[in-house]
Amino acid sequence: DRADNNRGPMDRRAAKREAPARGRAIGGLIGAERVMAGEALADEDWDEMGEEEMHWRQVAYAPVRVFPTPDYSGPQDGPRTDFRETVHWAPQVRTDASGEATITFYLSDAVTSFRAIAEGVGAGAAGRREEVIASKLPFSMNVKLPLAVSQGDRLELPLTLTNEQASELPVSLTSSFGDLLTLDAPVALSGPALAANAREALWHSVTVTGVQGSSDVRFAANAGGLEDAFERTVTVEPLGFPQTAEASGSLAQVASHQFDLGEGSPESTKASITLYPSPVATLVTGLEGMIREPGGCFEQTSSSNYPNVMVMQYLEANDVAAPDLVARTKSMMDRGYNKLVGFESSDEGYEWFGRAPAHEALTAYGLLEFADMRSVYGKVDEAMVKRTADWLKTRRDGTGGFKRDGKALDSFGRAAPEVTDAYIVYSLAEAGMTDGFDAELARQREEAARVKDPYRLALATNTLLQVPADKARGVAAAKRLATMQDPAGHFPGADHSITRSGGTNLHIETTALAAMALMDAGGHDAAVRSAVSWLTENRGGYGQWGATQATVLALKAMTEYTTASRVIRGSGTVTLVVNGAEVSTQPYADGRRDPIVFDDFASTLTSGINTVELRHTGDAELPYSVAVEYRSTKPADHADAAVQIATRLEKTEVPMGEAVRLWATVTNRTGEGQPMTLARIGLPGGLTSQTWQLKELREKGDIAFFETRAREVVLYLDGLAPGESLELPLDLVAQVPGSYTGPASSGYLYYTNDQRTWAAGLEVEVTR
């Protein structure tokens, strides 16, 4: 049941085909075994196929997502730590001639029952069967423990000891709860031994006495030579609403910033400073910043993979020898690429969740990334790249623009046609794939000569500069673009971008595109330096620039600038001073690629105003960013946020094993339709969501996609109509008794993630 949630969009897509077509396709797919096995077919073999069978033969090579599995070869000693719920998923099992196949897999460490489900097709028929597998030990213990809790939560942990033998067992039990959890009172068995074929439950009352961090919980039992142990790490989070204070800039000799933490305490604060001595450090940290956010759709996956491509391009262009970095980056690109191609829709374009119809602008973005990737990654499927470009050709409207399917999720934009058209042609030009797009290029020549919107002009300028015959027009357009730069360095005045972003995200996207255009045109050194300086000063505290598109474009611009200018960093030292006291000093050598990080100074901060200072000895300037996270009793709602979120539980007391309904209400506060919206719902520690219900919400079309985390469910909404209020139910199961307060929930537009509203964490009592 749960394994179905791990299937990629390609698998879900196939299940949604019309029944008659699906029935015909099954025979073709089975008949394509020679093709799937890699056997070449003669021309006459292809001629004999029907159209439907030929289609299935062509897609038989589509990559399938790989389900991660642990390797337990060799002896396995020590405590039980593996508690996966889905232990195996094999989407391409092939039987022998007698219809049999053997599947081998490792169970998790849980002492429980596992449901094995087999589904298959053969000889024109479909079949399904379930079996239950019991996992037992002669003596075992079972513990229910939440993965994450809040400061002040009280837990009633049930520990069950089971004797599967025909004789009683003397049992000794030890437990430890780390630095952040405290056992309220000692716990012991009712007698000196556990009776034959018996089980006994022991309740451990535990209080979360720490504020923030991780605590290792361990139980170990010895029963007459039979041993069992359980170990798990519990995350503790502070109460209140998360707040982030950020700063960035370029460090020459001294840089100083003040942060007002209000009533925030050092115990609930996280602080980090990152300096970037090389483009590789910028790229790696930008990637790490992005993966802090949800990442379940094609655009998120693409944007998170792109920095890896840029790392490889930089290393090759600058002839940098870094075997470990290359190996790690290629491994990450492997995973990213295999996940990306799973989002191809049935009409051979791309869409956020792999559905049909595909989305024109998003497909163009994917095509650009695949084109960049193939220069440094040898596994890009050229046939896939070609059919993606061919699909875009079918979407031309004949007048220099592109059609847009009204049924497509359009939050990559929901942009105006002229913005969408300009972005698609820009992506094609950057990918070097403009052959056959003559009318569309002609439209961009017109745009470059007359448009006054800096975002659209930057797209048109970049497009023309990539086409040899239009280079002179691109240079002329760059001169017009340079006149739109603000004295501060950015390019304001754009109406909207392809992502329909606003505020700082829109300025970053526009400024990054403009900087790249001015660099390519040449002769605009001062304007480029000013734009890059503005980007440096508007970097997020964790190395990223706002939403995914803003971050990717800024990374490209910053890397291109650093490479072109051949900035020499040299060596030096950086000293961190907090509130006048020197905290630590870090030296760096010439050629360092890793970021320089200070992440151990939160304890030196106090409530109220703090002064954080960086002192540098060295010849070059170092870009840097500062992030300070703390908690407050008031939410940091953004005044311009387009959506509002509210959450409530139908009851605040629920017995263990029963369900309680959580209602999440997401409201469009504006009179305009809004694009893709995220609702991040915080769950109290003793409650868990149910995957089957989330799948049902997705299948009914109430949500577009979902992700689950330890105490959070992330719901993706296709969009919200003007003034629409959407109420979504989540039935949560009470699993661990105790008193819990959940993390705050938040709602925001995906491409305007700096404008959020918040709802207070929910409280619940789970009773025995």
N, C-alpha and C positions, 0 to 999 in steps of 0.2 A: 504493500500500500504506500509506504513512505518512499519507496524507491522511485515511484513515478515522478516525484517532485524533482528528482535529479536529472530527468531527461531534458535534453536541450530543446530549443524551439523547433529544430528541424523535425524531431520526433513528434512533438505536439502538432506540428503543421500537417504531417502525413495523416494523423488521426482525424483531421478535420476536412479531408477531401470529401467530395460528394461520393455517396455510396456506390453508384454504378461505376464511376471511374476507379474507385478503390478496388472493387471486385475484379475489374479487368487488369489492374496493375499488379495484383498479387501474383498472377500467373507469369507475367513478364519479369517480375523481380526474381521469382524462383528460377525462371528459365535463364536468368543472367548469371548463373553460378560461374560459368567459365570466365565471364568478364570480371566478376568480383575476385576471382582467383588469379587474375592477371594474365589469362590466356588470350593471345591475339586471335582476332576473328577475321576471316577472309571477307572480301567484298560481297560474295554471294550470300554469306551468313547474314550480313546486315540487310541485304535486299529482301531476305525472307521474313524479316521482322515486321510486325505491325507497328503503327505509330506509337501506341501506348507502351509497347514493350521496348521500343527503341529509346523512348524517354527514360524509362527506368534503368536501362543499361547505361545511359549517359550519366545518371546521377548516382550510380552504384559506388562511385569512388568518393562520395561526399564524406568528409571526416566525421567521426563520431566522437563525442566527448568521452574522455576516459574517467572512469570512477576511481577515486583514490583509494588504495588499499595498503595496509601496513605489511611489512615483511617480518614474519615471525619465525624464519628459519633459524635453527639452532636452539639451544636451551633458553627458556624464559623463566627467570627467577625474579623475586621481589614482589612488591605490592601490585594489586590490580589497579590499573590506571586508564584502561581503554573501555569507554562506555558509549561507543557509537550506537545509534539507534538503527541506522541502515548499514549493514555489514558487507553487503555485496550487491552489485548490479552488473549483469552481463547482457548487453543488448544484441549481441551477434553470436548466439550459440548455434552451432550447426551439428545436427545429429549424423550418425552413420547410416548405412543403408538399411539397418533394422529399425531406425527411428530412435536410437538411444544416444545419449551424450553424458559424460561425466563432468560435473562442475566441482571444483575444489576451492574452498575459501576458508578464511579464519573467522571464527566467532569473536565477539568482543569479550571482555572480562566479566560481563554481567552474568550473574547466576539467575537465569530467567528462561523464558521460552521465546523462540524465534519463529516467525511465520515465513515460510519459503513459498514464493509464488512463481509458477512457471507458465508462460504464455507463448504460443507459437502458431505458425501456419505451415501447412504442407499439403500437397495434393489437392489444393483448392479448399481446404477446410481449416478452421481455426479451433484451438483448444486452450483450456486453462485448468490448472490444478493447484491446490494449496496443500501444504503439509506443515505441521508444527514440530519443531526440533527443540527438545529440552536440554538445557545446559546445566549440569549438576556437578557438585563436588561432595565427597564423603562428609566433609564438614565445611561449612561456609558461613559467611555473614553478608548481609545486605544492608546498605545504608542509603537513605534518601537525603540528598544534599543539594541546595540551590547553587547554581554556578556563580551568581552575583547577588549581593545584598547591599543594603544601605546602612550608613552609620546609625546606630541606635536600634536596629532590628533585633528582635528576639526570636530565636529558632528553637523548635522542639524536634530534634533529630531522632527519627526512629532507626534503631540498629537491631536487626533481626539475626539471631544465631540459629543455624539449622544443623541438626544431627541426622544424617541419612543412614546411620548404622544401627545395628540391632542391639548395641550395648551403650550404656551411658558413657559420657566423656567428661573428664575434668577440664574446665575451661578457665584460662587466665586471659584477661583483656586489658590492653593499654590503649590510650588515646592521647592525641595532642592536637592543638587547634591554632598553632602559629601565634603571631604577635598581635593580630587584630581581632581575634575571637576569644572569648573567655567562657569556660565551663562553669556554670553557676554552682553545681554541687557534684560530689563524686557519685559514680554510678557503678552498681555491682549486680551480679546475677542473684536470683532468689535463693539459690543454694550452691553448694560447692561443685556440682556437676550438672550437665545437660542430659536429660533423660534420653533413652533410646527412641529413635524416630520422632524426635520432638523438636520444637522450635520455641524460642523465647524472644520477646521484644523488650529492648531496653531503651528508655527515652532519655536523651541528653539535652538538658536545657542549656542553651548557649546564647550569650549576649554579644552583639557586635560592639565591642568597646573601642575599636580603632576608627579612624576617619577615612583613610584612603590608602589603597595599595592592594597587595595580594597576601593571603594567608593560607598556609599549607595545612590541610586537615588530614590526619592519619589515624586509622584504627588498625590494630594488629591483635590477633587472637591465636592462642596456642591451646590445642585440645588433645592432650595425650600424644604428642608428636605430629598431629595434623595441624597445619598452620594455614592461616589466611590473613591477608592484609589488604587494606583499601587506602588509596591516597588520591586526593584531588585538591586543586588550588581554587580557592574562593576569592573572587574579586570584591573588594569593598569600595563603595563610592560615597562621597559626601552628600549630605542633604542640600536641598535648595536648587536654585536655577543656575545653570552654568553661564558664566560670563567670561569673555576673552578680551584681554587688552593686548594690542599688537603694535609693533613699530618696526620700521626697516629703514635702510639707508646704505650708505657707502662709507666705510671707516677709513679715514686717512690717519689721523693721530688720536683724536678723542671724539667720542660720541656719547651723548647723555640723554636719557629719557626718564620721565616721571610717570608712575602708574599709581592711580588711586584705587586701592582694593576695597574701599568702603569698610563694611564690617567683616569682610572675608578674613579668615584666619590662616596662618601658615600651614596648619595641618590639612586644610582643604584646598591648598594651592599647588599647582604644577607650573613650573617655569622652565623655559629653555631658550637658549640663544644659539643660533647657527650662523656660521660664517662660511663663505663660498670662495675658496681659493682657486677654483677651476670651473670650467663649464660642466665637467662631469659631476662635480659636487652640486651644482645648481640643478642639473637634470635628475640626479638620484633623489635629492631632497624634495624636488617638485613632485616626483612620483610618490614618495612616502606621504606627502601632504594630501594627495588626491585619494589614496586608498584608505584614509581615515573616514571618508564619506561612503555612503552606500554605492554599490557597484554592480547592479544586476542587469543593466540593459546594454545594448550594443554600443551606444555612444560613450557610456561610462567605461566599458571594457576597452574601447578603442583609445580613449584619452589616457587611460592608465597604462596602456601598452606603448603609446607613442614615445614617451621619454626613453624607453629601452632602445627604440629604433634610433633616436637622436644620439644616444650614447655611442652606439656602434658606428654611426656615421661620423661622429666627431673623432673617435679613436682612429678610424681608417683614414680620414682626411688629414689628420695631423700625425699619422704614423706613430701612434703611441702604443708601446708594448705593455699590455696589462692582461696577462693570461687569466688570472683569477676573475677579474672584472668581466672579461669577454665571456668566460664560461658561465658565470652567473647570469649575465645579461641574456645570453642565448637561451639559457634554460627558461628564463622568464618569458622570452619571446615565443618559445615553443608553446608554453601554456596559454599565452595571450592569443596567439594565432589560432590554435585549435579551438579556443572558445569563440573567437570572432566569427570564423566561418560557419559556426553553428547558427548564426543569426540570419543566414541567407533565407529569404522568403521564397515561396513557391514560384513567384513570377521572376525570380533571378535578380532581384535587387535586394536592398537591405532595409530592415525596419527595427525599431527599438527592441522588440521581443521576438523577432523572426516571423511575424505574422504577415499575411497578405491583406491589403496591397502594400507593396514596398513604398518607401518614401524617397523622393527624388534627391533632395538636398542631403539627407543622411547617407544615401548611397554614394553620392559624390564625395562626401567626407571619407567614407570607407575606402573608396577607390584611391583617393590621395594617399591614405595611409598604406594601403597594400603596395602602391607604386613605390613609395619611399622604402618600405620594408624589403622589397625584393632586391634592392641594391646591397643589403647587408645580411639577408636571410635567404638561404637557398631553397627553402621549402614552400615558397609562395606558389600557389597553383595558377599558372599562366592562363589556363583555360577559364578558370573562375574570374580572373581579372578581365579577360576579353569579354565574357558574357555580361559582366557587370557594366562595362563601357557600352556594349551593344544595347543593353536594356535602357541606358540613359539616352541613346540615340532614338529609341522608340518613343521616348517621352517628349521629344521636340514638338513644338506646336506649329512650326512652319513660318513663324514670324520673328524668329530670333529669341524666343523664350521657351519655356518648358511647361508641359501640362502638370497639373497636380490633382491626384485622385482625391475626391471629396471624402472618401471613406478612410483615408489614411490619417493616422495620428500625426498631428502637424505641429508638435511643440518644438521642433528643431528650428523651425520656426514658428508657425502661424505668422510668418513674416510676409511682407508685401511681395507681390510677384516680381517686382524689379530687384528686390533684395535677394530673393531665392534664385532668380536667373543669374544674377551677378556671381553669387556664391558657387553655383554649379560650374559655371564656365571657369571661374578662378581655380577650383579644384582640378578640373580637367587640364588646365594649362600648367599648373604646378606638377601634375602627374605626367606631363608630356604626351597627352592623349587628346589633342584638339582636332586631329584629322577627321573631316566630315562634319565639323561644327562651324562651317563658314558663316552662316547667317547669325549664329549666336556670337561669334567673335565680332562681326560687324556691329551688332547691338552694343557691345562693350566699348568699341571705338567711339560710338556716339555718347555713351555714358561718360567716358573719360574726358570728353571735350566740353560737356555742359553741366554735369551733375554737381550740386553744391553740398551734398551730404558727404562728410569725410569718410564714413564707413564704406559707402558704395563706391566712392572715388578710389579709396585704397584697394578695394577688390579689383576694380577695372584696371588700375595702374599695374598691380602685380600681374594681372592676366596678360596685358600687352607686353610687359617686360620679358615674359617667358616665351613669347612668339617672335622668332627672329625677324619676320617681315614687319612687325609692329613695334620694334624696339624704339625707334625714334618717337613714335606716338606715346609710348610709355614714359620716355624721358620728359616729354612736354607735359604729360599729365602729372608727373612727380613734382614739377615746378608749381603747378596749381595746388597740389596737395600740401606742399610745404607752407603755403600762405595761410592755411587753416590751422596751423599749430598755435596753441596757447603759449604765452610766455612761460608758463609753468612746465611746459614740455609735452603735455598730452594733446589730444585732438578731440575737443568737445563738439557738440552740435549735431551728432548723428541722431536720427530718429529712432532707429532700432537696428539690431544685428540679426543674423540668421537665427540665433537662439532666442530672439525676442528679449534679450537681457536688458537690464536697466542699470542705472547708477554706475558704481565703480566698475562692475563687470563690463558694461558697454564701453566705457572709456578705455579699459585695458585691451579689449578685443580690437577696438579701432586704432589705438596707439601702436599696438604690436604690428598690425597689418601695415600701418603707415611707415613705421620704422623699417620694416623689411623692404618696402617699395623704395624708400629713399636710399637705402643701402645699395640696392640693385641698380638704381638709376645713376648713382655716383654724383659727387659734387655737392652733397648736403651734409657734410660732416658735423657741423655745429648743430643742425636740427636733429640728426640721429643721436648725438651725444645727449642732447636735452631730452629726447624721447626715452632713451635707455635710462637716464637718470631718474625720470619720473616713474618708469616701471620699477626700478630698483627701490624707490621710496614707497611704492604701493604694493609691494610683495606681502603676502600673508605671513603670519608668524610662524607657520609650519612649512614655509618654503614654496607654497603654491600661490596662485593669483586667483582668488575667488572660485568661480565655477569651472568646470572642466575645460570648456572651450577657451575661456580667458587664460587659463593656465597653459594649455598646449601652445597657443599663439605666442604668449609671452616667453615661454621656454625657447621656442624657435627663434624669436627675435633676439633674445639675450645670447643664445649660443652662436647665432650667425654674427652678431656684433663682436663677441669676444674672439671668434676665429678670425674675422676680417681685420680687427684692430691689432691682433697679435699682442694683447696685453701681457706683460711680463710681471708676474707677482713677486718673484724673489722669495726670500725667507724673512722671518721676523717672529715676533711674539705678540700675543693678545692677553691682556690682563682684565679680569672682571672685578669691578668695584661696586658694592651694593651699600647704599646709605653711608658712604664714606669709608667703609671697611673693605680691604682687599680680600677677595674670596679665593681666586685661583688664577694661575697663569699657564697658558699653553703656547709652546713654541710650534712653529711650522716650518717645514723645509721647502726649498724651491722645487716646484713640480708636484706638490702634494695634490692628489685628486679627491681625497675624502673630505667631507665637510669638517669644520672645526666646531665642536659642540660643547656648550656648557649646559648641563641639565641637572645639576645637583645643588642649586642654590635657593630653592623654594623656602627652605627653613630659615634663610636670612631675611626674608621679607616679613613685613608686619602689616597689621590692619592700617588702613588710611593710606597716606601718600608715601611712595618709595621712589628713590632715585637709583637708577641702574646706569652704570657708566662703563664704557669699553675704552681701554687705552692700548694703542698700537705702536709698536716699533717695527718699521719696515718701509721699503721704498714705494710700494704700490698701495692702492686703495682696495679694501676687501668689502664686497657686498655682504650684508648681514640682515638677519631678521630676528625679532624678539617676540615670544608668545608667553603670556602669563594667563593661566586659567584659574579662576576662583569661583566660589559659590556665593550667591546672595539670596536674600529672602524675597526679592522682587524680580519678576521676569524682565528680560531685556527685549521687550517687544519693539519691533521696528515700526516707526510711524507710517512708513510707506508700504508695509507688507500687504500683499494683495489677498492673502488668505488668513482666516482665523481658525484655530483649532480648539476643541473642547472635548474632554473625556469624563466619563462617569461609570461607576460600577453600580449594578442594580441592587447589590447588597454588600455590606462591608464585613459580614461574618459568614464564613462558608466552611462546612465540614470537609475534612480531608477526603479526597476521592470524588467529590462532587464538582460541578461546574458553576461558574458565575459569569454572567454576561457583562462585557465591557462595551459601552457605546462610544464610538469616536465620531465626532461631528466636524466636518471640514466645510467652511463657508467661504465663498467668494465675496469679499467685502466691496467689490467694485461693480460698476455697471457695464463692464466689458468682459468678454470671454477670456479665460486664462488658459495657458498651455499646461504641459505636464506638471503635476503637483505631487509633492511628497508629504505624507503624513507619517511621522515617526512616533509610534505609540509606546510609551514606557510601561513596563509591567512590574508589579510588585514581585519580590523575590520568590515567594512560595507558589506563584501561579505560572502556568505555561500555556502557550498557544497550541492549537491543534492544526496540523498541516492540512488535514482533509478539508477543514472549513475554509482555510485560506485558498486552497485549490478551487473549492466550490465558488468562492467569491470571484476568483479570476475567470472561471468557466462561464459564470453568469454575466460577466462583463461589468460587474460592480467595481472591480479594480483591474488594472492592466498587468500588474506583476506584484510580487511580494518578496521580501527577504526577512529572515529571522535571525535574531542575535540572542545573547544570553538573557537580557531583560528588555528586549525591544522587538517590535514588529514594524517593518518599514513597508508602507503601502504606496504603490505608484498609481496615480490616477491619470487617465488620458488627458483630462482637462476639466474645467468647470465653466458652465454657462454663466452669463451675467447674473449676479445675485444668487447663484445656486448654493443650496446647503445640502450636503450629502451626509447621511447618517449610516455608519457602517458597524455591524455587530461582530464582536469577537467573543466566543465562548471559551473561557479560560478554565483549565482544570487545576484544582487545589491539590498540590502534591506533597508539600512539606508543611506541617503545622508550625504556627508561630505568628508573630505580629510584624508586618512588613510595610515599608513605604517605598513606592516605586520611583524611578527617575522621571524627571519632567518630560512631557511630550512636546513635539514641535511640528509646525506646519509651514511650508514655504514652496515657492515655485522653484523647480529644479535648477533653472538657469539664472535664478536670482537668489542664491542661497545665503546672501548676506542680509536679506530682509525676511525675518522669521517672527512668528508669534509662538507663545508658549502656553502650556497648561500644567498646573501643579501636579506633582507626583501623587498617584492614588494610594490610599491606605486600605489595608485589609487584614482581618484576623482569620487565620486558618486554624480550625479547631480539630482536636483528635477524633 
